[in-house]
């Protein structure tokens, strides 16, 4: 699976808050954003059906370090 990067524009306050949450969960901001995306995809598929294709959102998401 090819890994792509995406740039986003984000207000400093929002970045600071997501960084706080990510740190609390024991993740980097990048890993935390991937977790949020994975959860969003899962919720979408539960409500609307599975997205067809060879897409596995669990790939490239590190588990939390907080145990």
Biopython code that builds the backbone (N, CA, C, O; Angstrom):
import numpy as np
from Bio.PDB.StructureBuilder import StructureBuilder

atoms = [
    (1, "UNK", "N", (0.840, -1.173, 0.000)),
    (1, "UNK", "CA", (0.000, 0.000, 0.000)),
    (1, "UNK", "C", (0.885, 1.236, 0.000)),
    (1, "UNK", "O", (1.784, 1.367, 0.831)),
    (2, "UNK", "N", (0.630, 2.126, -0.921)),
    (2, "UNK", "CA", (1.379, 3.385, -0.984)),
    (2, "UNK", "C", (0.897, 4.318, 0.111)),
    (2, "UNK", "O", (-0.301, 4.413, 0.377)),
    (3, "UNK", "N", (1.828, 4.999, 0.737)),
    (3, "UNK", "CA", (1.480, 5.966, 1.768)),
    (3, "UNK", "C", (1.577, 7.353, 1.149)),
    (3, "UNK", "O", (2.601, 7.714, 0.569)),
    (4, "UNK", "N", (0.523, 8.112, 1.274)),
    (4, "UNK", "CA", (0.454, 9.468, 0.739)),
    (4, "UNK", "C", (0.455, 10.456, 1.892)),
    (4, "UNK", "O", (0.086, 10.111, 3.015)),
    (5, "UNK", "N", (0.868, 11.674, 1.616)),
    (5, "UNK", "CA", (0.782, 12.717, 2.637)),
    (5, "UNK", "C", (-0.230, 13.764, 2.184)),
    (5, "UNK", "O", (-0.444, 13.988, 0.993)),
    (6, "UNK", "N", (-0.840, 14.393, 3.179)),
    (6, "UNK", "CA", (-1.852, 15.418, 2.934)),
    (6, "UNK", "C", (-1.520, 16.609, 3.815)),
    (6, "UNK", "O", (-1.212, 16.453, 4.996)),
    (7, "UNK", "N", (-1.583, 17.783, 3.241)),
    (7, "UNK", "CA", (-1.401, 19.009, 4.027)),
    (7, "UNK", "C", (-2.766, 19.596, 4.327)),
    (7, "UNK", "O", (-3.662, 19.562, 3.483)),
    (8, "UNK", "N", (-2.927, 20.135, 5.530)),
    (8, "UNK", "CA", (-4.169, 20.815, 5.871)),
    (8, "UNK", "C", (-3.848, 22.171, 6.472)),
    (8, "UNK", "O", (-2.774, 22.378, 7.036)),
    (9, "UNK", "N", (-4.783, 23.082, 6.343)),
    (9, "UNK", "CA", (-4.680, 24.370, 7.017)),
    (9, "UNK", "C", (-5.481, 24.246, 8.299)),
    (9, "UNK", "O", (-6.615, 23.766, 8.288)),
    (10, "UNK", "N", (-4.892, 24.678, 9.400)),
    (10, "UNK", "CA", (-5.547, 24.524, 10.695)),
    (10, "UNK", "C", (-5.173, 25.708, 11.576)),
    (10, "UNK", "O", (-4.023, 26.148, 11.596)),
    (11, "UNK", "N", (-6.158, 26.212, 12.300)),
    (11, "UNK", "CA", (-5.900, 27.324, 13.212)),
    (11, "UNK", "C", (-4.989, 26.854, 14.346)),
    (11, "UNK", "O", (-5.053, 25.698, 14.763)),
    (12, "UNK", "N", (-4.150, 27.750, 14.836)),
    (12, "UNK", "CA", (-3.191, 27.397, 15.882)),
    (12, "UNK", "C", (-3.879, 26.840, 17.120)),
    (12, "UNK", "O", (-3.404, 25.866, 17.704)),
    (13, "UNK", "N", (-4.995, 27.446, 17.528)),
    (13, "UNK", "CA", (-5.691, 26.968, 18.724)),
    (13, "UNK", "C", (-6.167, 25.523, 18.538)),
    (13, "UNK", "O", (-6.054, 24.705, 19.451)),
    (14, "UNK", "N", (-6.696, 25.219, 17.360)),
    (14, "UNK", "CA", (-7.159, 23.859, 17.098)),
    (14, "UNK", "C", (-5.987, 22.880, 17.078)),
    (14, "UNK", "O", (-6.096, 21.767, 17.592)),
    (15, "UNK", "N", (-4.872, 23.292, 16.487)),
    (15, "UNK", "CA", (-3.679, 22.448, 16.462)),
    (15, "UNK", "C", (-3.173, 22.191, 17.877)),
    (15, "UNK", "O", (-2.809, 21.066, 18.220)),
    (16, "UNK", "N", (-3.153, 23.232, 18.689)),
    (16, "UNK", "CA", (-2.712, 23.075, 20.077)),
    (16, "UNK", "C", (-3.607, 22.095, 20.830)),
    (16, "UNK", "O", (-3.123, 21.273, 21.608)),
    (17, "UNK", "N", (-4.917, 22.188, 20.595)),
    (17, "UNK", "CA", (-5.848, 21.311, 21.302)),
    (17, "UNK", "C", (-5.737, 19.868, 20.822)),
    (17, "UNK", "O", (-5.770, 18.945, 21.637)),
    (18, "UNK", "N", (-5.606, 19.659, 19.521)),
    (18, "UNK", "CA", (-5.476, 18.290, 19.019)),
    (18, "UNK", "C", (-4.143, 17.698, 19.470)),
    (18, "UNK", "O", (-4.052, 16.496, 19.722)),
    (19, "UNK", "N", (-3.112, 18.535, 19.573)),
    (19, "UNK", "CA", (-1.814, 18.071, 20.069)),
    (19, "UNK", "C", (-1.929, 17.655, 21.540)),
    (19, "UNK", "O", (-1.312, 16.676, 21.960)),
    (20, "UNK", "N", (-2.709, 18.391, 22.311)),
    (20, "UNK", "CA", (-2.926, 18.051, 23.720)),
    (20, "UNK", "C", (-3.615, 16.698, 23.839)),
    (20, "UNK", "O", (-3.191, 15.840, 24.614)),
    (21, "UNK", "N", (-4.690, 16.515, 23.058)),
    (21, "UNK", "CA", (-5.428, 15.252, 23.087)),
    (21, "UNK", "C", (-4.532, 14.103, 22.626)),
    (21, "UNK", "O", (-4.516, 13.036, 23.241)),
    (22, "UNK", "N", (-3.786, 14.326, 21.542)),
    (22, "UNK", "CA", (-2.892, 13.290, 21.022)),
    (22, "UNK", "C", (-1.871, 12.891, 22.082)),
    (22, "UNK", "O", (-1.628, 11.704, 22.300)),
    (23, "UNK", "N", (-1.280, 13.873, 22.735)),
    (23, "UNK", "CA", (-0.290, 13.590, 23.774)),
    (23, "UNK", "C", (-0.929, 12.825, 24.934)),
    (23, "UNK", "O", (-0.327, 11.892, 25.466)),
    (24, "UNK", "N", (-2.110, 13.204, 25.316)),
    (24, "UNK", "CA", (-2.834, 12.510, 26.386)),
    (24, "UNK", "C", (-3.061, 11.041, 26.028)),
    (24, "UNK", "O", (-2.985, 10.166, 26.891)),
    (25, "UNK", "N", (-3.338, 10.778, 24.753)),
    (25, "UNK", "CA", (-3.566, 9.418, 24.277)),
    (25, "UNK", "C", (-2.262, 8.684, 23.954)),
    (25, "UNK", "O", (-2.289, 7.507, 23.595)),
    (26, "UNK", "N", (-1.127, 9.369, 24.080)),
    (26, "UNK", "CA", (0.165, 8.736, 23.837)),
    (26, "UNK", "C", (0.503, 8.617, 22.362)),
    (26, "UNK", "O", (1.229, 7.710, 21.956)),
    (27, "UNK", "N", (-0.023, 9.532, 21.562)),
    (27, "UNK", "CA", (0.215, 9.486, 20.118)),
    (27, "UNK", "C", (0.808, 10.804, 19.639)),
    (27, "UNK", "O", (0.748, 11.827, 20.320)),
    (28, "UNK", "N", (1.380, 10.740, 18.443)),
    (28, "UNK", "CA", (1.747, 11.970, 17.742)),
    (28, "UNK", "C", (0.474, 12.569, 17.169)),
    (28, "UNK", "O", (-0.548, 11.888, 17.080)),
    (29, "UNK", "N", (0.524, 13.825, 16.783)),
    (29, "UNK", "CA", (-0.631, 14.453, 16.131)),
    (29, "UNK", "C", (-0.980, 13.681, 14.872)),
    (29, "UNK", "O", (-2.155, 13.418, 14.618)),
    (30, "UNK", "N", (0.014, 13.314, 14.082)),
    (30, "UNK", "CA", (-0.238, 12.577, 12.844)),
    (30, "UNK", "C", (-0.963, 11.259, 13.121)),
    (30, "UNK", "O", (-1.963, 10.954, 12.470)),
    (31, "UNK", "N", (-0.471, 10.485, 14.074)),
    (31, "UNK", "CA", (-1.114, 9.210, 14.399)),
    (31, "UNK", "C", (-2.520, 9.419, 14.933)),
    (31, "UNK", "O", (-3.421, 8.637, 14.634)),
    (32, "UNK", "N", (-2.714, 10.469, 15.722)),
    (32, "UNK", "CA", (-4.034, 10.732, 16.268)),
    (32, "UNK", "C", (-5.025, 11.110, 15.168)),
    (32, "UNK", "O", (-6.175, 10.670, 15.183)),
    (33, "UNK", "N", (-4.580, 11.917, 14.229)),
    (33, "UNK", "CA", (-5.450, 12.278, 13.101)),
    (33, "UNK", "C", (-5.824, 11.021, 12.317)),
    (33, "UNK", "O", (-6.969, 10.888, 11.886)),
    (34, "UNK", "N", (-4.890, 10.108, 12.127)),
    (34, "UNK", "CA", (-5.198, 8.859, 11.436)),
    (34, "UNK", "C", (-6.235, 8.039, 12.206)),
    (34, "UNK", "O", (-7.110, 7.420, 11.601)),
    (35, "UNK", "N", (-6.140, 8.032, 13.533)),
    (35, "UNK", "CA", (-7.133, 7.328, 14.351)),
    (35, "UNK", "C", (-8.514, 7.965, 14.140)),
    (35, "UNK", "O", (-9.504, 7.255, 13.963)),
    (36, "UNK", "N", (-8.580, 9.282, 14.159)),
    (36, "UNK", "CA", (-9.857, 9.967, 13.964)),
    (36, "UNK", "C", (-10.439, 9.669, 12.586)),
    (36, "UNK", "O", (-11.646, 9.468, 12.451)),
    (37, "UNK", "N", (-9.595, 9.639, 11.573)),
    (37, "UNK", "CA", (-10.055, 9.310, 10.221)),
    (37, "UNK", "C", (-10.580, 7.881, 10.179)),
    (37, "UNK", "O", (-11.635, 7.620, 9.601)),
    (38, "UNK", "N", (-9.844, 6.954, 10.790)),
    (38, "UNK", "CA", (-10.281, 5.554, 10.815)),
    (38, "UNK", "C", (-11.634, 5.416, 11.494)),
    (38, "UNK", "O", (-12.509, 4.702, 11.004)),
    (39, "UNK", "N", (-11.809, 6.102, 12.630)),
    (39, "UNK", "CA", (-13.088, 6.047, 13.337)),
    (39, "UNK", "C", (-14.215, 6.637, 12.489)),
    (39, "UNK", "O", (-15.336, 6.128, 12.509)),
    (40, "UNK", "N", (-13.929, 7.697, 11.752)),
    (40, "UNK", "CA", (-14.929, 8.320, 10.888)),
    (40, "UNK", "C", (-15.335, 7.382, 9.764)),
    (40, "UNK", "O", (-16.518, 7.267, 9.446)),
    (41, "UNK", "N", (-14.367, 6.713, 9.162)),
    (41, "UNK", "CA", (-14.657, 5.761, 8.088)),
    (41, "UNK", "C", (-15.503, 4.617, 8.629)),
    (41, "UNK", "O", (-16.468, 4.201, 7.987)),
    (42, "UNK", "N", (-15.150, 4.107, 9.803)),
    (42, "UNK", "CA", (-15.905, 3.010, 10.410)),
    (42, "UNK", "C", (-17.358, 3.426, 10.655)),
    (42, "UNK", "O", (-18.281, 2.675, 10.338)),
    (43, "UNK", "N", (-17.560, 4.619, 11.217)),
    (43, "UNK", "CA", (-18.918, 5.108, 11.479)),
    (43, "UNK", "C", (-19.690, 5.289, 10.179)),
    (43, "UNK", "O", (-20.875, 4.965, 10.108)),
    (44, "UNK", "N", (-19.026, 5.803, 9.157)),
    (44, "UNK", "CA", (-19.677, 5.984, 7.855)),
    (44, "UNK", "C", (-20.131, 4.642, 7.298)),
    (44, "UNK", "O", (-21.263, 4.499, 6.835)),
    (45, "UNK", "N", (-19.231, 3.658, 7.348)),
    (45, "UNK", "CA", (-19.561, 2.343, 6.801)),
    (45, "UNK", "C", (-20.673, 1.660, 7.603)),
    (45, "UNK", "O", (-21.503, 0.956, 7.028)),
    (46, "UNK", "N", (-20.696, 1.859, 8.907)),
    (46, "UNK", "CA", (-21.772, 1.283, 9.714)),
    (46, "UNK", "C", (-23.118, 1.884, 9.340)),
    (46, "UNK", "O", (-24.136, 1.193, 9.352)),
    (47, "UNK", "N", (-23.123, 3.168, 9.009)),
    (47, "UNK", "CA", (-24.368, 3.849, 8.660)),
    (47, "UNK", "C", (-24.760, 3.653, 7.201)),
    (47, "UNK", "O", (-25.948, 3.650, 6.878)),
    (48, "UNK", "N", (-23.776, 3.491, 6.313)),
    (48, "UNK", "CA", (-24.043, 3.527, 4.873)),
    (48, "UNK", "C", (-23.611, 2.294, 4.105)),
    (48, "UNK", "O", (-23.849, 2.209, 2.900)),
    (49, "UNK", "N", (-22.993, 1.354, 4.758)),
    (49, "UNK", "CA", (-22.485, 0.178, 4.073)),
    (49, "UNK", "C", (-21.000, 0.301, 3.790)),
    (49, "UNK", "O", (-20.430, 1.392, 3.772)),
    (50, "UNK", "N", (-20.403, -0.840, 3.574)),
    (50, "UNK", "CA", (-18.952, -0.910, 3.368)),
    (50, "UNK", "C", (-18.559, -0.217, 2.070)),
    (50, "UNK", "O", (-19.214, -0.389, 1.042)),
    (51, "UNK", "N", (-17.504, 0.553, 2.124)),
    (51, "UNK", "CA", (-16.942, 1.183, 0.939)),
    (51, "UNK", "C", (-16.211, 0.098, 0.162)),
    (51, "UNK", "O", (-15.318, -0.559, 0.696)),
    (52, "UNK", "N", (-16.583, -0.085, -1.075)),
    (52, "UNK", "CA", (-15.996, -1.152, -1.893)),
    (52, "UNK", "C", (-14.552, -0.825, -2.263)),
    (52, "UNK", "O", (-14.175, 0.340, -2.393)),
    (53, "UNK", "N", (-13.768, -1.859, -2.427)),
    (53, "UNK", "CA", (-12.380, -1.690, -2.842)),
    (53, "UNK", "C", (-11.444, -2.266, -1.810)),
    (53, "UNK", "O", (-11.873, -2.758, -0.767)),
    (54, "UNK", "N", (-10.176, -2.203, -2.106)),
    (54, "UNK", "CA", (-9.137, -2.754, -1.257)),
    (54, "UNK", "C", (-8.612, -1.659, -0.340)),
    (54, "UNK", "O", (-7.457, -1.247, -0.446)),
    (55, "UNK", "N", (-9.465, -1.196, 0.554)),
    (55, "UNK", "CA", (-9.102, -0.113, 1.466)),
    (55, "UNK", "C", (-9.208, -0.641, 2.884)),
    (55, "UNK", "O", (-10.275, -1.092, 3.302)),
    (56, "UNK", "N", (-8.123, -0.589, 3.619)),
    (56, "UNK", "CA", (-8.112, -1.043, 5.002)),
    (56, "UNK", "C", (-7.653, 0.110, 5.882)),
    (56, "UNK", "O", (-6.451, 0.360, 5.979)),
    (57, "UNK", "N", (-8.587, 0.826, 6.533)),
    (57, "UNK", "CA", (-8.194, 1.994, 7.329)),
    (57, "UNK", "C", (-7.406, 1.669, 8.582)),
    (57, "UNK", "O", (-6.883, 2.582, 9.221)),
    (58, "UNK", "N", (-7.300, 0.389, 8.960)),
    (58, "UNK", "CA", (-6.500, 0.038, 10.134)),
    (58, "UNK", "C", (-5.004, 0.087, 9.850)),
    (58, "UNK", "O", (-4.198, 0.120, 10.780)),
    (59, "UNK", "N", (-4.633, 0.093, 8.591)),
    (59, "UNK", "CA", (-3.231, 0.116, 8.216)),
    (59, "UNK", "C", (-2.668, 1.512, 8.500)),
    (59, "UNK", "O", (-3.355, 2.515, 8.304)),
    (60, "UNK", "N", (-1.442, 1.569, 8.954)),
    (60, "UNK", "CA", (-0.721, 2.814, 9.181)),
    (60, "UNK", "C", (-1.248, 3.614, 10.368)),
    (60, "UNK", "O", (-1.100, 4.836, 10.402)),
    (61, "UNK", "N", (-1.853, 2.950, 11.330)),
    (61, "UNK", "CA", (-2.281, 3.637, 12.540)),
    (61, "UNK", "C", (-1.645, 2.934, 13.730)),
    (61, "UNK", "O", (-1.938, 1.773, 14.018)),
    (62, "UNK", "N", (-0.783, 3.651, 14.403)),
    (62, "UNK", "CA", (-0.104, 3.069, 15.556)),
    (62, "UNK", "C", (-1.069, 2.995, 16.738)),
    (62, "UNK", "O", (-1.854, 3.919, 16.948)),
    (63, "UNK", "N", (-1.021, 1.916, 17.505)),
    (63, "UNK", "CA", (-1.867, 1.845, 18.694)),
    (63, "UNK", "C", (-1.397, 2.846, 19.748)),
    (63, "UNK", "O", (-0.245, 3.280, 19.740)),
    (64, "UNK", "N", (-2.279, 3.193, 20.624)),
    (64, "UNK", "CA", (-1.926, 4.125, 21.690)),
    (64, "UNK", "C", (-0.813, 3.541, 22.562)),
    (64, "UNK", "O", (-0.733, 2.327, 22.749)),
    (65, "UNK", "N", (0.042, 4.414, 23.091)),
    (65, "UNK", "CA", (1.074, 3.981, 24.026)),
    (65, "UNK", "C", (0.535, 3.969, 25.437)),
    (65, "UNK", "O", (1.127, 3.358, 26.326)),
    (66, "UNK", "N", (-0.597, 4.646, 25.653)),
    (66, "UNK", "CA", (-1.199, 4.712, 26.979)),
    (66, "UNK", "C", (-1.853, 3.384, 27.303)),
    (66, "UNK", "O", (-2.794, 2.976, 26.623)),
    (67, "UNK", "N", (-1.378, 2.714, 28.315)),
    (67, "UNK", "CA", (-1.920, 1.395, 28.672)),
    (67, "UNK", "C", (-2.488, 1.425, 30.063)),
    (67, "UNK", "O", (-2.992, 0.410, 30.545)),
]
sb = StructureBuilder()
sb.init_structure("model")
sb.init_model(0)
sb.init_chain("A")
sb.init_seg("    ")
for serial, (resi, resn, name, xyz) in enumerate(atoms, 1):
    if name == "N":
        sb.init_residue(resn, " ", resi, " ")
    sb.init_atom(name, np.array(xyz, "f"), 0.0, 1.0, " ", f" {name:<3s}", serial, name[0])
structure = sb.get_structure()
